[in-house]
């Protein structure tokens, strides 16, 4: 398990103006939620928290100014819309024996065979909903696309990670490799090769009349 420690200070006052003053003093308002206790309000040193975000971890041990410790995960971080700095943090209390549900980043590694042959790879999901024990929460989930060829499609149901249950709908497409004007076929030896798609046959229309049939009786001579 990767765990980091963070010292916090209990907040005696809350509210918009109090939070504004705290941020000016270099403190970030935070709330701790847990299923068995009332929510608690803390102040977190902004510099310490920014350093924490750079570290790889899955559990944060909060220690408040009374000496009480809270095992938690970071549930949400709100950022200033212009300055892009944290302005509020939500921590969620956990125990190491109970699974939690979180959302994690999903990234691809390698270069697909299909891409090397001229195809294009599309990644349609960049985050996955998962359930696992707190100590098993990954920073990211990775998938090696090296063997994916033109026409390959990967669904959520094709993903498998030890100790992790994926909650995202199984039928959803995660990755697909397409070839613009290309298709994967087998040659005479049974090897798969890429070739240009055959142009669809044009429909044959009715031939235009070259001459109109003659009319009824002719005029007088």
Secondary structure, 3 states (H helix, E strand, C coil): CCEEEEEEEECCCCCHHHHHHHHHCCEEEEEEEECCEEEEEEEEEHHHHHHHHCCCCCEEEEECCCCCEEEEEEEEEEECCCCCCEEEEEEEECCCCCEEEEEEEEEEECCCHHHHCCCEEEECCCEEEEEEEHHHCCCEEEEECCCCCCCCEEEHHHCCECCEEECCCCCCEEEEEECCCEEEEECCCCCEEEEECCCCCCCCCCCCCCCCCCCCCCCCC
